[in-house]
Amino acid sequence: MDRADVAASDDITGYGGDWDFELFTGPIEAISAFDPDVQASYGGSLNVITVTTTANSGGGSLREAIAEAPAGSTIRFAPSLAGSTIRLTSGEIFLGKEITLDATGVPNLTISGNNTSRIFQVGTSQNPVRATFRGLTLIHGNGQGTQVPGLGGAINGANFSTITLMDCRLNFNRANRGGALQVGSGAQVTILNSSFNRNDGSLSGNGKSGGAISTNSAGGAGGPGFLLIENSRFTNNRGFNGGAVYNISTPVTVKNSVFLNNTATGNGGGALFSDGAGPGGPGTTSGGTVRIQNSRFEGNKTKGGGGALYIWSYGTDKLILENSTLLRNTVTVSGKNLARGGGLEVNGGFVTLRNVGIANNVANTQGGGLWVQTGRVVNITNSTFSANRVVNDAGGAMFLNTSSTAPVTITNSTIVHNVAGRANGALWMNNNNKGSITLRNSIVAFNRAGDPNQQQVGFTPRDGGGNIEFPAPTWSGRRVAANSRIVDPQLGPLMRIGDDLVHPVLAGSPATNTGVKNSGVPAQDQRLFKRDSQPDVGAFERGGLSSTGSSSSDVLFGTSASNSVAGQGNNDILIGLGGADALDGGAGADRFVYTGRSQAAAHAQSTLANLDRILRFNPTEGDRIQLDYDQNLLIPELPQGLFNAGVVSGSNLEQALLLAYRDKNQAAGGAQALTANQAVIFRWGSRTYLSVNNATSSFSRDNDLVIDITRVALVGNDSGAGVLAVSNYFA
């Protein structure tokens, strides 16, 4: 062959003609697949090993693959293992080198500790390693292993290890510390798009044990450790301190995550307990940050402090909580006789709450929403505190136990409908710190307490201007602010708009365009809606509300006059308010809301004299009527029964209503009278009506809700039935 670059050929035809075949060996001329700089900088391995069996050990098993894999390898799983479980029957698997376990594309692949061992031990203190877990479900680990038994039900990471979980599920694991995951000092932990459910770290009463995750300091002054949680869910976990997460002396970031129904059995942190964020630990002055953004904490509970969050800070540590909600969290009395901060308790450090909704939380003794004690700056901005409650003592919304030298500024916040068993339904402060607490552009209204002289506050904070309070203090009670306006702020009910918990400002509210303008006023409201040049008072800027919907899910308000309120696509909330309104939900699962601070106020929105008409209502699409008697849509009221009276007579609608109330059930013999708080549907002439009775048995033209529902499509055979399912029409 002549001048032919042939690496291998069975063709004897060479360059320029036929030649005798000559066999020889030599180098292949080829361009390098990688740039030399890329080759030099790559520290990993191109090794990919595939697990092909669910066996505990032996050829093709996960245990063997990890044992044989060079450092930097990726372990994958055969597609045939989708939906299968690998059960470990000979103890934990030790990861002593950098490795990635990747089950992407193999759905529902599960690795079980078989309730007899931990699943993975990551490195040792002498040899910390990097481990990445992707797409795996880890269950039934119990924290037992040859390395540090009792730590980390599913995974235990040694000091200075680096652990990343992506798209993983850790369920039903348990340990003495860290029900699912425990890491040592200086560890770097990243949790992305993962879920932790029903893990238990409360077994031994270890004070450093979270139900799902426990950290163990950032690794000394300047240590590299951190905990990052993003787009993840923590549900039904149980820990000693920290129902889901326990953190010590480690910077923490939580983004776009949900903490739901977690429980701490020890002294605090129904969802998260953090004992310092500074890498130097207690006594440090370097400072670290616990930052929580765009997250929801709901239904968590604990003893002691912090129904959702318990934050202990040292030196210049910071808590930054923003664009998040704390809802229905609970604190009961601990063995130390403490029960503080139904939403959160903060001790020490700088505190920033921005665009936060704190509602329906309960503490037994102090601070239904927030309990804070610090000598550092506290800023609360664009936040809503609503319907939080203290059972026995004080501070229904907030208990501000700050030092006299610590500036506390509450700006453009809405503090309403909070309750304290003894005193200060809104804000508790003392004679020493009242001069360091400033209230600006905020609404403080309808808060209650057992002491008639301390319904909202016991001492008056500094007045930063632009405040509204209501009602006026009774007897010798103190004003909320020296120059506040005492006027009903005219707010809508507590509701979710997007991910925010807010009380909308209604049309005609005295809060509209009456806030003071200065450098401390935020450019946006709690929903991140732009404030105009003349800001509204409170957390909500009225602009952006409409009575006509779009193709999105909308919140639509009428006014005190008669209005047409119309949704279009998706799931709308329609609130006509006063007057005879025409309400059209359009497509989607819509809510037709009748709201007020009492049953009478809610029913007054559609009475015999001012009758609403619901023009389109389809229960099979999810449309429902919602009754709200405390301005809180998160706690709906339901009729105590729903009946169909069929066709009734009468010369006018009022007579027809009286007849329907006297005999509510068309399918039963004899007169079946409607009782208090029940509802009845009936047909009169060509129209169909719904009426909801108030707390008395007879019909009241002024106090009973009456709605024209002629265009409502009754469910199934309900047109001929006498007793209807409340849940088919009300929510």
N, C-alpha and C positions, 0 to 999 in steps of 0.2 A: 504494500500500500504506500502511496506517495502523497505526501502533503495532506492527508486526510486525518482529521481529529475524530477518531472513532474510539469511544470508550468500550463499547461492546457491540458485536455485530455477528449475525450468521449469514450475512450477505457478502459474497466474495467480490462484489463490484466496488472498486475503489474509485478514486478520482481519475477521470479521463478514460476509463475503459475497464475491461475485465482483467483481473490480476489473480495470481495464485493467492489463496488465503494464507495469511501469516498470523500466527498467534503469539502475542507477547503481552507483557504487563508493563504499566507505567503510571505516572501521575495523571489525574484528571484535571483538565483546565476548567475552572468554574469560578464565578464571581461569589464572594463571601455573602452569605445570607444576611449578616448583620454588620453594621458600621463598627469599626474598631472601638469607637468611644462607647457605643452601646454595650459591646461585649465587656469592656473594662468596668462599666458601672453596674452591670447586672450582678447582684449578689445571690440570686436564687438558683433554682434548678428547673430544668425543663422536664423533669420526671413527672409523669402522670401514671398513677396506679389505680386500677379499677377493682372495686370489691364486687364479687359475683355471687356471694352466698350469705345467708343470715346466720351461719354457724358461729358459735362463740370463738372458735379458733380453727387452725388448719388452713389448708390451701384455699385461697380466694376469700378468706375472712377479713374483716376489718382489723382484727387484732394482728394478724400476720402482715397485712398491708402496711400498717403503721410501723411494725417492727423492722420491716425490710426497707422502708422508704428512706432515701437519703434526705438530709436536711434541705428544706425548701420545696419539698415535693407537694403535689396536690393529689389527694385521694378522692376519686370519684366513685360513683355507684352505678351498677348496671341498671338499665331501664326496667328490667324484669323484677327489680326489688321494690318498685313502687307499691306503696300500701303495705309493705312488710315490716316486721319488727326484728331487729337484731338484739337478742337477749344475752347479757353478759352473765355467765354462770361461774366464772373463775376470777371475779374481782375486777377492779378498775383497770382502765387502759392508761398507760403512762405515756405522755407526750414529752419526750426529752429532747426534741429538736424542733426547729421551725417547720410548721406543717399547716396545710389547708385541707379541711374536710368539706367537700362541696357536693351537696345533693341536689343542685339545681337541675331541673328537668326530671327528677325522680320524686313525684309528689307523695307526701304522707309516708316518707321513710322514717321509721322510728328506731331509736336506740334506747334500750331499757336497762336500768341497773338492777332490775329484777327484785327490787326492794331489799337487796342484800349488800350492795356496794355503791360507792360513787361511780360515775360513768367515766370521767376523765380527770386525771391529775396533770396539770400543765407545768412542767419544769420543776426545778428545785431552787432553793435560795442561792445555792452555789452555781446553778446553771439555769438562769431564767431564759425562757424562750417565747417566741411569738406563735400564737395559734389562732387560726381563723376558722369559724364554723359558719357554713352557709346552707340554708334550706333544710336543716335537720329538726326533728322533734326528739327531745330528750325527756324521758319520763322515768319515774320510779327509782331515781337515785336516792341513796340514803346517807351519803357523806362518809361511808366507811371505806378505808383504803390503807395501804401500807404507808403512805405519806400523810402525816397530820390527820388522823382519823377524827371525824365529827365535823369537818369543815367542808362546806360546799356540797349540797346534795347531788347535783349533776356535775358541776365543774369546780375544782379548786385550783386557783392560780397562785403560784409561788410569788415571793417577793420579786418585784421588778419585772414580772411577766407582762406580756402584751396580749390581750384577748379581744377579739372582735367577733360579735355575733350578728349575722345578717339573715333576715328572713327565717329566723328560728322560732321554735315553740318549746318552752320549758314548762312542763306540767307535772304535778303530783310528785315533786321531789321534796325531800325533807333532810334536815341536818340540825346539829346543835347550833351552828352559826352559818347563816347564808343558805336559806332553804334550797335555792337552785344554784347560786353562784357565790363563791367567796374568793376574794383576792387578797394577797399580802401587801405589805408596805411597798409603795412606789409603783404599783401596777397601773397600767394604762388600759382602761376598759371602754370599749365602744359597742353600744347596743343600737342596732339599726333595724327598723321594720320587724321587730320581734315581739313575742307575747309571752307573758309569764302568768300561769293560772294555777291556783290551788297548790302552791308550794308552801312549805311550813318550816319556819326557822325558830319556832317558839318552844321546841321540845325540852330544852334544858334550862330555859330562863336566862340564857346568856345575854347580858346587857348590850352586846355588840352584834346582835343577830337580827337581820331583816328577813322578812318572809321570803323574798325572792333573791335579793342581792345584799352582800355586806362587803364594804371596803375596809382597809386597815392602814390608813394614812398615806400621804403622798410620797413618803420616803425621806423624811427629814427636811431641814431647811433647803429650799430650792429643789426639792425632789421632783421627779418628772410625772408623778402619778396624777391621774384624772379619771373622772367618770363622765361619759357622754351617753345620753339616752335620747334617741330621736325616732319619731314615728312609731312608737311602741305602746303596748297595752299591758297593764298590770291589774289582774282581776282576782279577787277571792284569795289572795295570799295572806299568810298569818305569820307575824313575827313577834319578837319580844319588844324591841324598840325599832319602830319602822315596820308597818304592816307589809310594805313592799320592799323598801330600800332603807338600809342603815349605812350611814357614811361617817367616817371620822377623818378630820384634818386633810380632806381631799377636795380640790375644786370640782364642782358638779355643774353640768349643763343638762337641762331637760327641755326638749323642744317637741311640739306637736304630738304629745303623748297623753294617754288616758290612764288614770288610776281610779279603779272602781271597786268598791266593796272590799277593800283590804282592812285587816284588823291587827292592831298592836296590843299585846296583852300586858306589857310592862308599864312604862312611864310616859310614852308619848309617840307622836308621829303615826297617825293611822295609815298614812301612805308613805311618808318619807321622814326620816329622822337624820338630821345632820349635826354632828358634834364637831364644829370647826371646819372651815374651808381653806385655812391657810396651810401651806405645805410645811410650816414649822410646828404646827400643832398648838396646844394650849400655851399661852404666854407669848406667842409670836407677834411681831409687829409687821411682818411682811404682807400679810393679808391675802386672802383668796376670795373667790366668789361662788356663791350658789345662785345660778341663773336659771329661772324657769320661765319659758315662753310658750304661748299658744297651746296651753295644756289644760286638761280638765281633771279635777279631783272631786269625785262624787261618791257619797255613801260610805266613806271610810270611817272607822271608829277606833277609839283608843281610850285608855285610862290616862289620867295625869294632865297632858297638855298637847294641843295641836291635833285637832280631829283629822286634818289632812297633812299639815306640815308642822314639824317641830324643828326650829332652827336655833342652834346655839353657836354664837359667833365669838371669836376672840380678836382683840386688838382692832385692826382695820378690816377685818372680814366684812363682806358685803352680801346682803340678800337683795336680788333684783327679781321681782315677780311681775310679769307683764303679759297683757293680752291673754289672760287665763281666767278660769272660773273655779271657785270652791263652793260646792253645793251639797247640802244635806250631809255634812260630816258631823260627828258626835264625839264629845269628850265626857266620860264619867269619872267618878272619884277613884283615885289610885290609892295604893297603900300608904303614900305620903300625904294623903288627904288633900290632893290637888285635882282640879278639873278646870283647866283654863284654855281659852282659845279654841272655840268650836271649829273655826276654819283653820287658824294657824296661831302658833305661839312663837315669838322671837325673843331671844335673850342676847343682847349685846350686838355690836357692829352697826354698820350703816344699813338702813332699810329703805328700799324703794318699792312702792306698789304703784303700778301704772296700767291703766286700762284693765282693771280687775273687777270681776263680779263675785261678791261674797254673799251668799244667800242661803237661808233655811238651815243654817248650822246651829248646833246646840252645845252649850257647855254648862255643866252643873253649877259652877261657882262664879267665874269671872270671864268676861270677854266672849260674848256669843259668836262674834265674827273674828276679831283679832285681839290678841293679848300681846303687848310688847313692853319690854323693859330694856332700856339702853341709855348710854350716855353719848351716843352719836346722832347724826342727822337722820331724821325720818321724813320722807316725802311720800304723800299719798295723793295721786292725781288721777282724774277721770275714772273714778272707781265708784261702784254701786255696792252699798251695804243694805241688804233688805231682808226682813223677816228672820234675822238671827235672834237667838234667845238665850238668856241666862236663867237657869231655873231658880237659883237661890239668892245670888248676891247682885253684882253690879256690872254695868258696861254691856248693854245688849248688843251694840254694834262693835264698840272698841273699848278696851281697857288700856289706857295710856299711862303706864307706870314708868315714864321716862324721867331723866334727871332734869333739874331746873336749868341746866346749861345746854341741854340737847334741843336744838330747834326742831319742832314738829310742824309741818305745813300740810294742810289738807286743802286741795285746790280742785274746783269743778267736780265735786263729788256729790253723790246722792245718797243720803242716809235716812231711810224711811222704814216704818213698820217693824222696828226692832223692839225687843221686849226684855226687861230685866225684872227678876223677882223682887228685888229690894229697891234698887235705885239706878238712875242714869240709863234710861232705855237707849240713848244714843251714845254718849261719850262719857267715860269715867276719866277724870283727872283729879289731881289734888291741889291743895292751896299753894304748894311750892312750885309746881310745874305749869300752872295755868297760864302764866305770863310767857312761856316759851312755846305755846301751842297756838298756831294761827289758822283761822278758818277763812277761806276766800272763795267766792263764787259758788257756794255750796248750798244744797237744800237739806235741811234737817226737819223732818216732819213726821207726825203720827207715831212717834216712838213713845213707849209706855213703860212705866215702872210701878212697883208697889207703893212707893212713897209719893204722894200727890205733889209734894214740893220739889221732887227731883224726877219728873217724868222724862225729861230729855237729858239734862245735864245737872250736875251739882255745883259746878263752878263755871264761870264764863271765860272762854278762851279769848285771845286777841282777835279783833275784828279786822280782817283784811279787805273788807268791802264786798258788796255784791251778793250778800247772803239772804236766804229766805228761810224762815222758820214758821211752823204751824203745828198746833194751835198756840195761842199765847200761854205763857206759864200761869199756873193757878197759885192762889194763896201767896206764899213768899218764895215761889220758885224763881230760879235764875233764867235770864235770857240766854239763848244759844249764842248770840253775838250782840254786842251793845247796840249796833245800828242796823240790825237786820230788819227786813220787812216781814211783818207778821201777816201772812196771806196764804190761802190755799194754793199750792203750786200747780194744781190741776195736772196730775200725772196719770199716764196709763198704767196698766197692771205690770207687774214684774213678768218679763217674758224673755224668751230667747229670740234674738234677731241674729241670724247666722250663728256664730259660736259665742255671742256675747249675752250676758244677763243684764238687762236694762229696764228702766222705767221710762218709756217715751214721754216727751213733753207734748201735751195736747194743744190743739188750736186754741188760741186765746189765753194760754197760760201766762201768768205774770213772770215766769222764768224766761220768756222769750226776749232776747236782745237786751237784757237788763244786767248782765254781768259787767264787772269792772274790767278795763283793758290795761294790762301792764305786761312786763316781760315774763311774769310767772304764769300767764295764762297759756295753756297748751294750744297748738295750732289745729289739733284734731280732737274729736271727742272720743268716747270709749270705744266706739265702733271703727275708729280711724276715719270718720267722716269729717271733712274739712269744716272748721268753724269760720263764720264770716267775721267781718270787721267789728261787729258788735256781738260778742259771744253770749250765748244763753247761760243761765245759771244751772249748775248740776253737771252730771256726767254725759248728758245726751243733748246734742244740738238738733233742734227740731227740723231743719232743712232735710229734704230727702224723703219725707213721708208723703204718701199720696192716697187718694181714694180709688185710683184705677191701677190695676196690676199690669205686669209685663209677662213675658214668657217665663220669667224666673219665679221662684217662690217669694211672695211678697207679704209684708204686713201692711194692711190697708185700714185707714181710719176715716170715719166720718167726723162730724162735728155735733154740737148740741142741736143743730137744726136738722131738717129732713134732708137726706143725702141718698145718692146712688153710689154704692160701693161695689166694685166689680173686679174680680180676679180673672185671670186668663189660664195660663198653663201652670203646671206643677202644684205645689201645696201652699195655699195662701191662708193667712189669718185675716178675717174680716171683723172689724169692730165698728158698728154703726154709731154707737153712743146714743145721744138723745134724738128725739124726733122720729117721724115715721119714715124709716129707711127702706130702700130696695137693695137687697143683698144678693149678689150673683157670684157664686164661687168659681164658675167655669170648670175646666177640667182639673183633675188631680184630687188629692185628699185634702179638703179644705176644712178650716175651723171657723164656725160662726160663734163669736164670743159675746157673752153678756156679763159685764164686769162692773164691780163697784167695791167700796169699802164695807159693804154690808149686803145682805140678801135683798133688802128693800131697794138699795141703790142700783143693784144689778138688774132686778126685775123692772125698775122704772124706765129702762132703756127701750122697752116695748110693752106697752100696756094697752088696754082697750081704747084709750083716748089717742094714743100714738102708736099705731100698729105697724110693726115691721113686716115686710114681705120677703121671704126667701124664694128667689126666682129659679135657682137651680141647685139641687141638693141630691146627690146620689150616694146612699150609704155603701153600696157595693164598691165604690171608688175610694171609700175611706172618709167621706164627708161626715162631720159630726158637729153637734152643738156643744159648746163648752160653757158651763156656768162657773162664775168666779165671784165669790163673796168676800174676798179679803185682798183684792188687787194683787193676786199672785197666781198666774196661770200655771205655775209648776205644781200647785196643789189644787187640783180641780174638785169641784163639788158635783155630785151626781144626784138625780132624783132617787127617792127610795122606792120607786116602782114606776112603771110606764104601762098605760092601759089604752085600749081603743074602745071608745063609747059608740062607735058606728055613727049612723045618721041620727041627728037630733032635730027637734022642732024648735019653735019659738019665733016670736014676731020680730025679734032683733037679736043681734049677736050676744048681748049681755044675757038675755033670757036663755039662749042656746048654751052659753057657758054654765049658767046655773043648773041646767038640766044635765049637762055632761058631768058636772061635779057631783050631782045626786046619784047618777048611775054611770059609773066609769067603764063597766065591762059589758060589752055587747054580747058576749058568749055565755054569761052566767045568768041564772034566773034570779029574779028579785032585784031590788035596788042595792047596788054596790057603791057606797059613797067614797069619793076621793078624800084621802086623809092628808094631813100635813106633809109637805115636802114631796108629794107625789106629782106625776105628770100624766096628762091625758091628751089623746088625739081624738078629734071628732070631725064629722062632716056636717056642715049646715048650708043648705041651699047648694050652690055649685062650688063652694069653697071648703077647703080643709084647714083645720087650725090645730095648733099645739098650745097647751097651757101648762105652766109649772106652778103648782100651789106654793104658797109661802108657809110659814110655821103655824098657821091656823088652818082649820079644816074647811071653812066655808070660802066661797069665792070673794075676792076683793078686787074691785076695778082698779085700785091704785097700787096694790102691792103684789099682784100675781102677774107673772109673765104670760103674754099672749102673742103668738106669732102666726101669721098667715103662711101655711106651708103647702098650699095647693099644688105646687109643682114638685113636691118631694115625692120620690119614688119609694113607696114602702117596700120593705124586704120580704121576699117570698110570699107566703100566704098571710102576711100581717093584716091585710085589708079586711079579712074575715075573722081574725083572732081577737080575743079579749085582753090577753096579757102579752105584752111585747118585751123583748130583751132590751133593757136600758142601754147596753153596750153597742147595740146596732145604730143608735141615734145620738148618744151622748158620749163625750170623752172627758 
